[in-house]
Amino acid sequence: MKAYHFAGILLSGGASRRFGEPKAFYPYKNKPMFMFAYESLKKETEKTVIVSRSELIARFQSMIDDEVISDDPKFLGEGPLAGIYTAMVDLLAEWYVVLPCDMPLVNRQFVAYLKNWTQTEEISQCFVPFVKGFKQPMAAIYHRSCLPDIEQLLNQRQLKMDALLERVNTRIVYPETEGFHSDLFRNINTKQHLCELEN
């Protein structure tokens, strides 16, 4: 298995219940919504993988050349931690930039910003943005050394991302102070959210 320095993980395993259909494929600015985060990862990492539900894999695969996988059967449907675990097991890298499929305003510059942190603070295992009073663990970068903790949390059925941040050496970063607008981190959970973004 080839080892990479930076790999990208695009999380697209949610059920999109509030959206009413798989939101990853819903058009925004003439592209499927997932493409914005995916292209940002692809431009700034050596290898990118999409983690999604098994029934969506063929649809993703018809649009991109990279690997599309579903959760490890042990942790099927267990949320973002399961997706990150699955990608880390599948893809060997030192650092993993994680983005969700429903953050269409995210850009390549933000991915580069996360990567830059890994050169300045060697003892940290992850760098997590803090925006408008909230941590953004699904738009962050994680070291491979987080994998044992992720597996242990999944085995213990502790599925919240915050549980991981409390266990590993986490560095909170503040992208707004570096010129990144808070809108970059807007998640699209409903079609109304998308309408608000377009207006």
Secondary structure, DSSP 8 states (H G I E B T S, - for coil): --EEEEEEEEEE----TTTTS-GGGSEETTEETHHHHHHHHHHHSSEEEEEE-GGGHHHHHTT-SSEEEE--GGGTT--HHHHHHHHHHHSEEEEEEEEETT-TT--HHHHHHHHHHTTT-TT-SEEEEEETTEE-TTSEEEEGGGHHHHHHHHHTT---HHHHHHHS-EEEE-GGGGT--GGGG----SHHHHHHHH-
